[in-house]
Amino acid sequence: MPQLRQNIITGDWVVIAPERAKRPQDFVTPKSVEVSKKEDCPFCPGGPSYKTRIKSEDTKNIYVIQNKFPAFVEDGIKNGRSIYVEDEFYRARPSIGDHEVIVIKNHNLNIFSFSNSLMLEMFQVMQKRFIHMKKDEEVASIMPIYNHGSEAGASIIHPHAQIFASGIVANTVGREMEGAERYFGINGVCVFCDILHHERRQKVRVVAENKDFAAFAFYAARFPFEIWVMPKKHDSQFENSSPSLLKNLAEIMTEALGKLNKTLKNPPLNFYIHTLPTTLEHSNYYHWHVEITPRLSLYGGFEIGSGVIIDVMNPEDAAGYLNGKKKD
């Protein structure tokens, strides 16, 4: 089974999952698997994956399955305590949790061609599976994600999202929480709420807005055209979103992704939801949000070695291009 291992220096966790790539050729730059006939696609209805679907989640346009090669597993282990290995020097844990795939039934769609109603249906299913996974007392955090394009890690071209539930708090979320708690201690307000108010007041990076959400090019972007989507009202938990909030989330995601597609012509990208760990009920300082990260550049030695990212597109110009105010 996969195993969690902790970096003894930074405290960051990694998942060691050799089951997901067993041969040297699996490490060659990946290409999304594209089939010429829909009947050969593993995700199309009627295929092998569909036969293993969670039937209670089979909706008009979506079905849900367990990931065939999970990073986090449910295998009856109910003790996720750390173990110390190699003369009690390194720290490891069983990679307990869950890992599901949310499959769009229509083979011919991609994230840029989703209607508002399909986008909403996907977020509704994510929320429902999130609430189900949250019941597991071994789960500490849950992250829904979407990969589009081989450069963004999509191994199969058929449209699908994933949802990861793990026994640890994601490294990125943990660092966000530490910074947000520090900011709250100094200023007495949520840093995410302050960012949102600042961006809406400045208007130079906002790319979309509706009643409940704002989408903006992130000020300290790690990727060209990186966009954050944030609820205007403070809330730390995605899973508590009301039906009307999810509807407006779907609409602003469709709008923001549409602008990315119009500007960048079907770019590879990831988006993921950062939300409060499931071990906490509420936070005055943490604010759930969606991060959209187009994968247009590769990290070189400096970025990997230093952790300091070089972004070749400043966010103000990115917003200008997305809003049609800046031309080549």
Summary of the structure (lengths in Angstrom):
residues: 328
radius of gyration: 19.9
end to end distance: 49.9
largest distance: 60.9
contacts: 964
relative contact order: 0.13
helix: 33%
strand: 23%
